[in-house]
Amino acid sequence: MSKTISIVIFGSTGDLTHRKLIPALYNLEVEGNLPDKVNIIAVGRRDYNDEIYIEQLKNSVNEFSRFKINESLWDKFKTRIKYLKMNYSVNEDFKILKSYLDNLNSKENNQYIYYLAVSPEHFEPIVTNLKEYGLGEMPNFHPRLVIEKPFGSNLETAKLLNERIVQVFSEENTYRIDHYLGKEMLQNIMVIRFSNLMFEPLWNNKYIERVVINSSETIGIGTRGNYFENFGIIRDMVQSHLLQLVSLIAMEKPKTLNTNDIRDEKIKVLKALKPFTKEDFKNNVVRGQYESYRNEPNVDKASTTETFVALKAYIDNDRWRGVPFIIRTGKKLARKSTEIIIEFKQIENNLYNTAEKNVLVFKIQPEEGVFVSFNTKKVGNTTDLV
């Protein structure tokens, strides 16, 4: 007998759920990849009923999904969704969740997945309350916990949070995920690097001048003032999404495509990043804030929180020593774009003085693709290059 999968989303009325999670689940429905026995339990504090909440989700899917609403498929998809009004900050409210899940199915025939689409300060109390009400991991009962970034606010809080989580959920059932890695082009970087002879031999400091990673957005922080004031763009983007891009570009070839082997190589890159000195902070880091940020809801009128950062980092290993990795990201910029630019060195003693450097660009969003620039001759009786 196949198990029923119950996805419990904490923070179901938030930005992550509306922009990412529900559209992604709907995409699976459209593609025929969502099993029949999947329930979505949306936990939220707002005074909604199923009808109101599902109508809001429909609008979000129309805006953010790869597929526009197909009414017959939506009618099937919405039957999976249950809105459960409870305050996940209140211990006693977990009785509501326990009662609902107990009535849904027996634990033996149900695979629970708890998705914490909430601010980081809620991670620990939610996990603690799940344990108290018998919804954490136990013998013969292995629910999964999914946590989005940021994981703590610094090394100390990240370690403490990890200790608390592993008391309730084993490491193999804890998923610290980065939704950025689901993007098609990111999944393609390893394929392009390690399956094409034309790239991998050149992937080192002998041939590469610099690596530039840009991630810009045209929108501001919206309603996320409380969150952003506590974290800023560095914790929101650099230490999660963009360092993942750095590790994908800079990692050595893993032994296999096994998840642990890939993780191990990425960790080696992160450990090889040169720590910033006071001089590095002075010369290699620029922080900024868009003009209207202090007028956003729940933002301090004297806030110094950064909404833009540009920095230059170095990886201290044989492959990358001396190659600058330039990372730039920010809100309310001129265009929305995420891309990785690999800039190659000039050929020594080049016969053609006007030759430009070769450039390889991974376009991640909103456009997706790989672009290579190289020199060719202009048409006609000339040696000029284009």
NUKEPA-955494 format. One record per residue: x, y, z of N, C-alpha, C in turn; residue in one letter; residue number from 1. Coordinates in steps of 0.1 Angstrom, whole numbers, plus 2048, in hexadecimal, padded with zeros to 3 digits. Layout:
REM NUKEPA-955494
n.u_n.v_n.w_ca.u_ca.v_ca.w_c.u_c.v_c.w_rest_nr
X_Y_Z_X_Y_Z_X_Y_Z_A_NUM
...
This chain:
REM NUKEPA-955494
n.u_n.v_n.w_ca.u_ca.v_ca.w_c.u_c.v_c.w_rest_nr
808_7F4_800_800_800_800_809_80C_800_M_1
807_815_7F6_80F_821_7F5_80B_82B_800_S_2
815_833_805_812_83C_810_80C_849_80A_K_3
803_850_812_7FF_85D_80F_80A_867_813_T_4
80D_871_80B_816_87B_80E_80F_888_812_I_5
811_88C_81E_80B_898_824_816_8A3_825_S_6
815_8AD_81D_81E_8B8_81D_818_8C3_826_I_7
81E_8C5_832_819_8D0_83B_822_8DC_839_V_8
81C_8E7_834_823_8F3_832_820_8FD_83D_I_9
82B_900_845_82A_90B_84F_82E_918_848_F_10
825_922_84A_828_92E_842_821_92E_835_G_11
815_929_835_80E_926_828_809_933_821_S_12
808_93E_829_803_94A_823_80E_954_81E_T_13
81B_94F_820_826_957_81D_82B_957_80F_G_14
835_95F_80C_83A_962_7FF_840_955_7F9_D_15
847_94D_800_84E_941_7FB_843_937_7F6_L_16
839_935_7FE_82E_92C_7FA_827_930_7EE_T_17
824_93D_7ED_81C_942_7E1_824_943_7D5_H_18
831_946_7D6_839_948_7CA_840_93C_7C5_R_19
843_933_7CF_84C_927_7CC_845_91A_7CE_K_20
841_917_7DA_83D_90A_7DE_830_905_7D6_L_21
825_90D_7D8_819_908_7D1_81A_908_7C2_I_22
820_913_7BC_822_912_7AD_82A_905_7A9_P_23
834_902_7B1_83C_8F6_7AE_834_8E9_7AF_A_24
82C_8E8_7B9_824_8DC_7BB_819_8DC_7B0_L_25
814_8E7_7AC_80A_8E7_7A0_811_8E3_793_Y_26
81E_8E8_792_825_8E3_786_826_8D4_785_N_27
829_8CE_790_82A_8BF_791_81C_8B9_78D_L_28
812_8BF_792_804_8BB_78E_802_8BB_77F_E_29
806_8C6_779_804_8C8_76A_80C_8BD_763_V_30
818_8BB_768_821_8B2_761_81E_8A3_764_E_31
815_8A0_76D_811_893_770_81B_88C_77A_G_32
823_895_781_82D_88F_78A_829_890_799_N_33
81D_894_79C_819_895_7AA_810_889_7AD_L_34
815_880_7B6_80D_874_7B9_7FF_877_7BE_P_35
7F6_86E_7BB_7E8_870_7BF_7E7_872_7CE_D_36
7EE_86A_7D6_7ED_86B_7E4_7F6_876_7EA_K_37
7F4_882_7E7_7FB_88D_7EC_7F1_897_7F2_V_38
7F2_89B_7FE_7EA_8A5_805_7F3_8B1_808_N_39
7ED_8BD_807_7F4_8C9_80B_7ED_8CF_816_I_40
7F3_8D0_822_7ED_8D6_82E_7F4_8E3_830_I_41
7EC_8EE_82D_7F2_8FC_82E_7EF_901_83C_A_42
7F9_903_844_7F8_908_851_7FA_917_851_V_43
7F0_91F_856_7F2_92D_857_7EA_934_862_G_44
7EE_940_865_7E8_947_870_7DC_950_86C_R_45
7DB_952_85F_7D0_95B_85B_7C3_954_85B_R_46
7B8_95D_85C_7AB_957_85E_7A5_954_850_D_47
7AA_94A_84A_7A5_946_83D_79D_939_83E_Y_48
795_936_834_790_929_832_796_923_826_N_49
792_917_822_798_910_817_795_918_80A_D_50
789_91D_809_785_923_7FC_78D_930_7FA_E_51
78E_938_804_796_945_803_7A5_942_800_I_52
7AA_939_807_7B8_936_806_7BB_930_7F8_Y_53
7B3_927_7F3_7B6_920_7E7_7B4_92A_7DB_I_54
7AB_934_7DC_7AA_93E_7D2_7B6_947_7D1_E_55
7BC_94A_7DD_7C9_951_7DD_7D4_949_7D6_Q_56
7D4_93C_7D9_7DF_934_7D3_7DD_933_7C4_L_57
7D1_933_7BF_7CE_933_7B1_7D4_93F_7AA_K_58
7D2_94B_7B0_7D8_957_7AB_7E7_956_7AA_N_59
7ED_951_7B5_7FC_950_7B5_801_946_7AB_S_60
7FA_93B_7A9_7FE_931_79F_7FD_938_791_V_61
7F3_93F_78E_7F2_946_782_7FD_950_77F_N_62
802_956_78A_80D_960_788_81B_959_788_E_63
81D_94F_790_82B_94A_792_82E_93C_78C_F_64
824_935_788_826_927_783_82B_928_775_S_65
832_91E_771_836_91C_763_82A_91A_75A_R_66
820_914_760_813_910_759_808_919_75E_F_67
801_91F_755_7F5_926_759_7EA_91C_75D_K_68
7E0_921_764_7D5_919_769_7CE_911_75F_I_69
7CE_904_760_7C5_8FB_759_7BA_8F8_762_N_70
7AE_8FB_75F_7A3_8FA_769_7A1_8EC_76E_E_71
7A1_8E3_765_79F_8D5_769_7AA_8D0_772_S_72
7B6_8D3_76F_7C2_8CF_777_7C1_8D6_784_L_73
7BE_8E3_784_7BD_8EB_790_7B2_8E5_79A_W_74
7A7_8E1_794_79C_8DB_79C_7A1_8CE_7A3_D_75
7AA_8C6_79C_7B0_8BB_7A2_7BA_8BF_7AD_K_76
7C2_8C9_7AA_7CD_8CD_7B3_7C7_8D3_7C0_F_77
7BD_8DB_7BF_7B8_8E2_7CB_7B1_8D8_7D5_K_78
7AD_8CC_7D0_7A7_8C3_7DA_7B2_8BD_7E3_T_79
7BE_8BF_7E0_7C9_8BA_7E9_7CC_8C4_7F4_R_80
7C7_8D0_7F3_7CB_8DB_7FD_7C1_8DD_808_I_81
7C6_8DE_814_7BE_8E1_820_7C5_8EC_827_K_82
7BE_8F7_82A_7C3_902_832_7C0_8FF_841_Y_83
7CA_8FF_849_7C9_8FC_857_7CD_909_85F_L_84
7C3_90F_865_7C6_91C_86C_7CB_918_87A_K_85
7D7_91C_87C_7DE_91A_88A_7EA_923_88B_M_86
7ED_927_897_7F9_92F_899_804_926_89D_N_87
80E_925_894_819_91C_897_823_921_8A1_Y_88
820_92D_8A6_828_933_8B1_822_92F_8BE_S_89
816_929_8BE_80F_926_8CB_810_917_8CC_V_90
815_912_8D8_817_904_8DA_80A_8FC_8D9_N_91
800_901_8DF_7F3_8FA_8E0_7EC_8F8_8D2_E_92
7EF_901_8C9_7E9_900_8BC_7EE_8F4_8B4_D_93
7F9_8EE_8B8_7FD_8E2_8B1_7F4_8D6_8B4_F_94
7EB_8D7_8BD_7E0_8CD_8BF_7D7_8CD_8B2_K_95
7D5_8D9_8AC_7CD_8D9_8A0_7D3_8D1_895_I_96
7E1_8D3_893_7E8_8CC_889_7E8_8BD_88C_L_97
7EB_8B9_898_7EB_8AB_89C_7DE_8A4_899_K_98
7D3_8AB_89E_7C6_8A5_89C_7C3_8A3_88D_S_99
7C6_8AD_885_7C3_8AC_877_7CB_8A0_870_Y_100
7D8_8A0_873_7E0_895_86D_7DC_887_872_L_101
7D9_886_87F_7D4_879_884_7C8_874_87E_D_102
7BF_87E_87A_7B3_87A_873_7B5_877_865_N_103
7C0_87C_85F_7C2_87B_851_7C6_86D_84D_L_104
7CE_867_855_7D3_859_852_7DB_854_85D_N_105
7DE_848_85E_7E7_842_868_7F5_846_865_S_106
7FE_848_86F_80C_84B_86D_813_841_864_K_107
80F_835_865_816_82A_85E_813_82C_84F_E_108
808_832_84B_804_833_83D_806_841_838_N_109
80D_849_83F_80E_857_83B_81D_85C_83C_N_110
822_863_832_82F_869_832_82D_878_834_Q_111
831_87D_840_82F_88B_842_83C_893_83D_Y_112
83A_89E_837_845_8A7_833_841_8B5_839_I_113
849_8B9_842_847_8C7_848_850_8D1_841_Y_114
849_8DA_83B_851_8E4_833_850_8F2_83B_Y_115
85B_8F6_840_85B_903_848_85E_90F_83F_L_116
854_914_839_855_920_831_852_92C_83A_A_117
85A_92D_845_858_938_84F_865_93F_852_V_118
864_949_859_871_950_85E_879_947_867_S_119
886_949_866_88F_93F_86E_88C_93F_87D_P_120
887_949_883_885_949_891_87A_93F_895_E_121
872_93B_88B_867_931_88E_86C_923_88C_H_122
878_920_887_87C_912_884_87C_90A_891_F_123
883_90F_89B_885_907_8A7_878_904_8AF_E_124
86F_90F_8B1_863_90C_8B8_85A_902_8B1_P_125
859_903_8A3_851_8FA_89C_856_8EC_89D_I_126
863_8EA_89C_869_8DC_89D_866_8D7_8AB_V_127
868_8DF_8B6_866_8DB_8C3_858_8D7_8C6_T_128
84E_8DE_8C0_840_8DB_8C2_83C_8CF_8BA_N_129
842_8CD_8AF_83F_8C0_8A7_843_8B4_8B0_L_130
84F_8B5_8B6_853_8AA_8BF_84A_8A8_8CB_K_131
846_8B3_8D1_83D_8B2_8DD_830_8AC_8DA_E_132
82B_8AE_8CE_81D_8A9_8CB_81E_89C_8C3_Y_133
82A_895_8C3_82C_888_8BD_82C_888_8AE_G_134
830_894_8A8_830_895_89A_83E_895_894_L_135
848_894_89D_856_893_899_85A_885_896_G_136
867_883_894_86B_875_890_86B_86C_89C_E_137
866_860_89A_866_855_8A4_868_848_89D_M_138
86B_83D_8A5_86C_830_89E_860_82D_895_P_139
863_828_889_859_825_87F_851_831_87A_N_140
856_83D_87D_84E_849_879_859_853_875_F_141
85B_856_868_866_85E_864_861_86A_85B_H_142
85B_874_861_857_880_859_864_887_855_P_143
862_88F_84A_86D_897_845_86B_8A6_848_R_144
876_8AD_84B_876_8BB_84E_87E_8C2_843_L_145
877_8CC_83D_87D_8D4_833_87F_8E3_838_V_146
88B_8E8_837_88E_8F5_83C_894_8FD_831_I_147
88F_909_82F_895_913_825_89F_91C_82C_E_148
8A7_922_824_8B1_92C_82A_8A9_938_82F_K_149
8AF_940_837_8BC_93F_83D_8BC_935_849_P_150
8C6_92E_84B_8C7_924_856_8CF_92A_861_F_151
8C8_931_86B_8CF_939_875_8D3_946_86F_G_152
8D9_94E_878_8DE_95C_874_8ED_95D_874_S_153
8F3_953_87A_902_952_87A_906_944_87D_N_154
913_941_87E_918_933_880_912_92E_88E_L_155
913_936_898_90F_931_8A5_900_92D_8A5_E_156
8F7_936_8A0_8E9_933_8A0_8E6_927_896_T_157
8ED_926_88C_8EB_91B_882_8EE_90D_889_A_158
8F9_90D_891_8FD_901_898_8F3_8FD_8A2_K_159
8EE_907_8AA_8E4_905_8B4_8D7_900_8AE_L_160
8D3_906_8A3_8C6_902_89C_8C8_8F3_898_L_161
8D3_8F0_892_8D6_8E3_88D_8D5_8D8_899_N_162
8DA_8DC_8A4_8DA_8D3_8B0_8CB_8D0_8B4_E_163
8C3_8DB_8B4_8B5_8D9_8B8_8AD_8D1_8AE_R_164
8B0_8D3_8A1_8A9_8CB_897_8AC_8BC_897_I_165
8B9_8B9_898_8BD_8AB_898_8B8_8A3_8A5_V_166
8B4_8AA_8AF_8AD_8A4_8BA_8A0_89E_8B7_Q_167
89A_8A4_8AC_88C_8A0_8A8_88C_899_89B_V_168
894_89D_891_895_897_884_8A3_892_881_F_169
8A4_886_87C_8B2_881_879_8B7_889_86D_S_170
8C4_889_86B_8CB_890_860_8C5_88C_853_E_171
8C3_87F_851_8BE_87A_844_8AF_87E_841_E_172
8A8_883_84B_89B_887_849_899_897_84A_N_173
8A5_89D_84B_8A5_8AC_84C_8AB_8B1_83F_T_174
8A3_8BA_838_8A7_8BF_82B_8A8_8CF_82C_Y_175
8B5_8D3_82C_8B7_8E2_82C_8B9_8E5_81D_R_176
8AF_8EB_817_8AE_8EC_809_8B0_8FB_804_I_177
8B4_8FC_7F8_8B5_909_7F2_8AD_908_7E5_D_178
8A2_90E_7E4_899_90D_7D8_8A0_911_7CB_H_179
8AA_91A_7CD_8B1_91F_7C1_8B7_913_7B9_Y_180
8BB_908_7C0_8C2_8FD_7B9_8B8_8F5_7B0_L_181
8AB_8F8_7B1_8A1_8F2_7A9_8A1_8F8_79B_G_182
8A7_903_799_8A7_909_78C_8AE_901_781_K_183
8A8_900_776_8AD_8F7_76B_8BB_8FA_768_E_184
8BF_906_766_8CD_909_762_8D7_906_76C_M_185
8D4_907_779_8DD_903_784_8DF_8F4_784_L_186
8D5_8EC_781_8D7_8DE_780_8DF_8DA_774_Q_187
8E0_8E3_76A_8E8_8E1_75E_8F6_8E4_760_N_188
8FA_8EC_76A_908_8F1_76B_912_8E5_76C_I_189
90E_8DB_775_917_8CF_776_918_8C7_769_M_190
90C_8C6_762_90C_8BE_756_916_8C5_74C_V_191
914_8D2_74A_91C_8D9_740_92B_8D9_744_I_192
92E_8DA_751_93C_8D9_755_943_8CC_753_R_193
93C_8C2_758_942_8B5_75A_940_8AB_74E_F_194
937_8AF_744_935_8A5_739_93A_8AB_72C_S_195
940_8B6_72C_945_8BC_720_954_8BF_721_N_196
95C_8B9_718_96A_8BA_718_96F_8C8_715_L_197
966_8D0_70E_96A_8DD_70A_96B_8E7_716_M_198
964_8E4_721_964_8ED_72C_96D_8E9_738_F_199
96C_8DD_73C_973_8D9_749_982_8DB_749_E_200
989_8D8_73E_998_8DB_73E_99C_8EA_740_P_201
992_8F3_73C_995_901_73E_990_907_74B_L_202
98A_8FE_753_983_903_75F_98D_905_76B_W_203
996_90F_76A_9A0_911_774_9A6_91E_773_N_204
9AF_922_77C_9B5_92F_77C_9BF_932_771_N_205
9C3_927_76A_9CC_929_75E_9C4_930_753_K_206
9B7_92E_752_9B0_933_746_9A5_93C_74A_Y_207
9A0_93C_756_995_945_75A_99A_951_761_I_208
995_95D_75C_999_96A_762_991_96D_76F_E_209
984_96B_76E_97C_96E_77A_96E_967_777_R_210
967_966_782_959_961_782_950_96C_788_V_211
945_96F_781_93C_979_786_92E_973_788_V_212
928_974_794_91B_96F_796_912_97B_79A_I_213
908_97E_791_8FF_989_793_8F1_983_796_N_214
8EA_989_7A0_8DC_986_7A2_8D5_992_7A6_S_215
8CD_998_79D_8C6_9A5_7A0_8B7_9A3_79E_S_216
8B0_9AB_7A6_8A2_9AB_7A6_89D_9BA_7A4_E_217
892_9BB_79D_88C_9C9_79B_883_9CC_7A7_T_218
87E_9C2_7AE_874_9C5_7B9_87C_9C8_7C6_I_219
875_9CE_7D0_87A_9D0_7DD_877_9C5_7E6_G_220
877_9C7_7F3_875_9BC_7FD_866_9B9_7FF_I_221
85D_9C2_7FA_84F_9BF_7FB_84A_9C0_80A_G_222
844_9B5_80E_83F_9B4_81C_849_9AD_825_T_223
855_9AB_821_85E_9A3_829_868_9AC_832_R_224
862_9B8_836_86B_9C1_83E_870_9BB_84A_G_225
868_9B4_852_86D_9AE_85F_878_9A4_85C_N_226
876_99C_852_881_992_84E_88D_999_84A_Y_227
88C_9A2_840_897_9A8_83A_8A0_9B0_844_F_228
899_9B7_84D_8A0_9BF_857_8AA_9B6_85F_E_229
8A6_9AA_861_8AE_9A1_869_8B9_99A_862_N_230
8B8_999_854_8C1_991_84D_8C9_999_842_F_231
8C2_9A2_83B_8C9_9A9_830_8CC_9A0_824_G_232
8D1_9A6_819_8D3_99F_80D_8DF_995_80E_I_233
8E8_997_817_8F4_98E_818_8EF_981_81D_I_234
8E8_981_828_8E2_974_82E_8D7_96F_825_R_235
8CF_977_81F_8C4_973_817_8C9_96C_80A_D_236
8D3_971_803_8D7_96D_7F6_8E5_967_7F5_M_237
8EF_96E_7FB_8FC_96A_7F9_900_95D_7FF_V_238
8FD_95C_80C_901_950_814_8F9_943_810_Q_239
8EF_945_808_8E7_939_804_8E8_937_7F5_S_240
8DF_93E_7EE_8DE_93C_7DF_8EB_93E_7D8_H_241
8F2_949_7DB_8FD_94D_7D2_90A_945_7D6_L_242
90B_941_7E3_917_938_7E6_914_92A_7E0_L_243
908_926_7DE_905_91A_7D7_90A_91B_7C9_Q_244
908_926_7C3_90C_928_7B5_91C_927_7B4_L_245
922_92E_7BE_931_92D_7BF_936_91F_7C0_V_246
92F_917_7C8_934_90A_7CA_931_901_7BE_S_247
926_903_7B7_924_8FC_7AB_92E_8FF_7A0_L_248
932_90B_79F_93C_90F_795_94A_90A_799_I_249
94D_90B_7A6_95B_909_7AA_95E_8FB_7AF_A_250
954_8F2_7B1_957_8E5_7B7_95F_8DC_7AE_M_251
966_8D3_7B4_96D_8C8_7AD_963_8BE_7A8_E_252
966_8B6_79F_95E_8AB_79A_95B_8A1_7A5_K_253
94E_89F_7A9_94B_895_7B3_94E_887_7AF_P_254
950_87E_7B9_952_870_7B5_947_86A_7AD_K_255
93B_86D_7B2_92F_868_7AB_924_874_7AB_T_256
919_871_7A6_90E_87B_7A6_905_879_7B3_L_257
90A_871_7BC_903_86F_7C9_903_87C_7D0_N_258
8F8_87F_7D7_8F6_88C_7DE_901_88F_7E8_T_259
905_885_7EF_910_887_7F9_91D_88B_7F3_N_260
920_884_7E7_92D_888_7E1_92D_896_7DB_D_261
921_89A_7D6_920_8A8_7D1_921_8B2_7DC_I_262
91A_8AF_7E7_91B_8B8_7F3_929_8B9_7F8_R_263
930_8AE_7F9_93E_8AE_7FE_947_8B8_7F6_D_264
946_8B7_7E8_94E_8C0_7E0_94A_8CE_7E1_E_265
93D_8D1_7E3_939_8DF_7E5_93E_8E4_7F2_K_266
93E_8DC_7FD_943_8E0_80A_952_8E4_809_I_267
959_8DC_801_968_8DF_7FF_96A_8ED_7FA_K_268
961_8F1_7F0_962_8FF_7EB_960_909_7F6_V_269
955_907_7FD_952_911_807_95D_912_812_L_270
963_907_815_96D_907_81F_97A_90E_81A_K_271
97B_90E_80C_987_914_806_986_923_804_A_272
97A_929_806_978_937_804_981_93E_80E_L_273
988_948_809_991_950_812_989_959_81B_K_274
98B_958_828_984_961_832_987_970_82F_P_275
97E_979_831_980_987_82E_987_98D_83A_F_276
991_995_836_999_99D_840_992_9AB_841_T_277
996_9B3_84A_991_9C1_84B_994_9C8_83E_K_278
99F_9C6_838_9A3_9CC_82B_999_9C7_820_E_279
996_9BB_820_98D_9B5_816_97F_9BC_817_D_280
97A_9BD_823_96D_9C4_825_96E_9D2_820_F_281
979_9D9_822_97B_9E6_81D_97B_9E7_80E_K_282
983_9DE_808_986_9E0_7FA_97D_9D7_7F1_N_283
978_9CC_7F6_971_9C2_7ED_962_9C0_7F0_N_284
95C_9C8_7F8_94E_9C7_7FC_947_9D5_7FA_V_285
93C_9D5_7F3_934_9E1_7F2_926_9DE_7F6_V_286
920_9E5_800_912_9E3_804_90A_9EF_801_R_287
8FD_9ED_7FE_8F5_9F8_7FA_8E6_9F5_7FE_G_288
8DE_A00_7FD_8D0_9FE_801_8C8_A07_7F7_Q_289
8BD_A01_7F2_8B5_A09_7E8_8AE_A14_7EF_Y_290
8AB_A1F_7E7_8A8_A2C_7ED_89B_A2B_7F6_E_291
891_A23_7F2_884_A23_7F9_883_A18_803_S_292
88E_A11_806_88E_A06_80F_889_A0A_81D_Y_293
88D_A15_822_889_A19_830_87A_A1D_831_R_294
874_A1E_825_865_A21_825_85D_A14_824_N_295
863_A09_823_85C_9FC_822_856_9F9_82F_E_296
84B_9F1_82F_844_9ED_83C_84E_9E5_845_P_297
84E_9E8_852_856_9E0_85C_865_9E2_85A_N_298
869_9ED_854_877_9F0_853_87A_9FD_85B_V_299
885_9FC_863_88A_A06_86B_88D_A13_862_D_300
889_A1E_867_88B_A2B_85F_89A_A2E_85E_K_301
8A2_A29_867_8B0_A2B_867_8B8_A1F_863_A_302
8B2_A15_85C_8B8_A08_859_8C4_A0A_851_S_303
8CE_A01_855_8DA_A00_84D_8DB_9F2_846_T_304
8D0_9EB_846_8D0_9DE_840_8D2_9DF_831_T_305
8DB_9D7_82C_8DF_9D7_81D_8D4_9D0_815_E_306
8D1_9D6_80A_8C8_9D0_800_8D0_9CD_7F3_T_307
8DD_9D1_7F3_8E6_9CE_7E8_8F4_9CB_7EE_F_308
8FB_9C2_7E7_909_9BF_7EB_910_9BB_7DF_V_309
91D_9BF_7DE_926_9BA_7D4_933_9B7_7DB_A_310
938_9AB_7D8_945_9A7_7E0_94D_99F_7D6_L_311
95A_99F_7DA_964_997_7D2_96A_98D_7DC_K_312
969_980_7D9_96E_975_7E1_978_96D_7D9_A_313
980_966_7E1_98A_95D_7DB_989_94F_7E1_Y_314
98C_945_7D9_98C_937_7DE_99B_933_7DE_I_315
9A0_92F_7E9_9AE_92C_7EB_9B0_91D_7E9_D_316
9B0_919_7DD_9B4_90B_7D9_9BB_90B_7CC_N_317
9C1_900_7C8_9C9_900_7BC_9C2_903_7AF_D_318
9B5_900_7AE_9AE_902_7A2_9AA_911_7A0_R_319
9A7_918_7AC_9A1_925_7AB_9AA_931_7B1_W_320
9B5_92D_7B6_9BD_937_7BD_9C0_943_7B4_R_321
9BD_94F_7B8_9BF_95C_7B1_9B3_960_7A8_G_322
9A9_958_7A6_99E_95C_79E_993_962_7A7_V_323
990_96F_7A4_985_975_7AC_977_970_7A8_P_324
96F_96D_7B3_961_96A_7B1_959_977_7B5_F_325
953_97D_7AC_94C_98A_7AF_93D_987_7B0_I_326
937_98A_7BB_929_987_7BE_922_994_7C0_I_327
917_996_7B8_90F_9A2_7B9_900_99E_7BA_R_328
8F9_9A4_7C4_8EB_9A1_7C5_8E4_9AD_7CC_T_329
8D7_9AF_7C8_8D0_9BA_7CE_8C2_9BB_7CA_G_330
8BA_9C3_7D1_8AC_9C6_7CE_8AA_9D3_7C7_K_331
89F_9D5_7C0_89C_9E1_7B9_8A7_9E6_7B0_K_332
8AC_9DD_7A8_8B6_9E0_79E_8B0_9E2_790_L_333
8B7_9E5_786_8B2_9E9_779_8AB_9DD_772_A_334
8B0_9D1_774_8AA_9C5_76D_8AB_9B9_776_R_335
8A2_9B0_774_8A2_9A3_77B_8AA_999_773_K_336
8B5_994_779_8BE_98B_772_8C6_983_77C_S_337
8C8_976_77A_8D2_96E_781_8DB_967_776_T_338
8E8_96A_777_8F1_964_76D_8FE_961_773_E_339
906_958_76E_913_955_771_91C_957_765_I_340
926_960_767_92F_963_75B_93D_95E_75E_I_341
941_955_755_94F_950_756_957_958_74B_I_342
960_960_750_968_968_747_976_962_745_E_343
97A_95E_739_987_957_737_992_962_734_F_344
99E_95D_736_9AA_966_734_9AC_968_725_K_345
9B3_973_722_9B7_976_714_9C2_96C_710_Q_346
9C3_968_704_9CE_960_6FE_9DB_968_6FF_I_347
9E5_962_704_9F2_969_704_9F7_96B_6F5_E_348
9FD_976_6F3_A02_979_6E5_9F8_977_6DA_N_349
9EC_97B_6DD_9E1_97A_6D3_9E4_981_6C6_N_350
9E2_97A_6BB_9E5_980_6AE_9DB_98B_6AB_L_351
9D0_98B_6B1_9C5_994_6AE_9C4_99E_6BA_Y_352
9C8_9AA_6B9_9C9_9B3_6C4_9BB_9B7_6C9_N_353
9B1_9B6_6C1_9A3_9BB_6C5_99B_9AF_6CA_T_354
9A1_9A3_6CC_999_998_6D0_994_99A_6DF_A_355
988_997_6E1_982_998_6EE_984_98B_6F6_E_356
982_98C_703_983_980_70B_977_977_708_K_357
979_96A_709_96E_961_708_966_961_715_N_358
959_960_714_950_961_71F_946_955_71E_V_359
943_94F_729_939_944_72A_92F_949_735_L_360
922_94A_731_918_94F_73A_90D_945_73C_V_361
90A_942_749_8FF_93A_74C_8F4_943_750_F_362
8E9_944_748_8DD_94C_74C_8D3_944_753_K_363
8D0_948_75F_8C8_93F_768_8BA_944_769_I_364
8B8_951_76A_8AA_957_76A_8AB_966_766_Q_365
8A0_96B_760_894_965_75B_896_95C_74F_P_366
8A1_961_747_8A4_959_73B_8AD_94D_740_E_367
8AC_942_739_8B4_936_73C_8BC_933_72F_E_368
8C9_930_732_8D1_92B_726_8E0_92D_729_G_369
8E8_928_720_8F6_929_720_8FB_930_714_V_370
903_93B_716_908_943_70B_918_943_70B_F_371
91E_942_700_92C_942_6FE_930_94D_6F4_V_372
939_956_6F8_93D_960_6EF_94C_95C_6EB_S_373
94E_95D_6DE_95C_95B_6D9_95E_964_6CC_F_374
96A_965_6C8_96E_96E_6BE_96D_968_6B0_N_375
968_96F_6A7_968_96B_698_96B_977_690_T_376
96E_974_683_972_97F_67A_966_985_674_K_377
966_992_671_95C_999_66A_95B_993_65C_K_378
94F_994_656_94E_98F_648_955_999_63F_V_379
95C_993_635_962_99B_62A_971_99B_62B_G_380
977_9A3_623_986_9A4_622_98C_9AC_62D_N_381
98C_9A6_639_991_9AD_645_995_9A3_650_T_382
99D_9A7_659_9A1_99F_664_99B_9A4_671_T_383
992_9AE_670_98B_9B3_67C_982_9A9_682_D_384
981_9A9_68F_97A_99F_697_96C_9A5_69B_L_385
963_99C_69D_956_99F_6A3_954_996_6AF_V_386
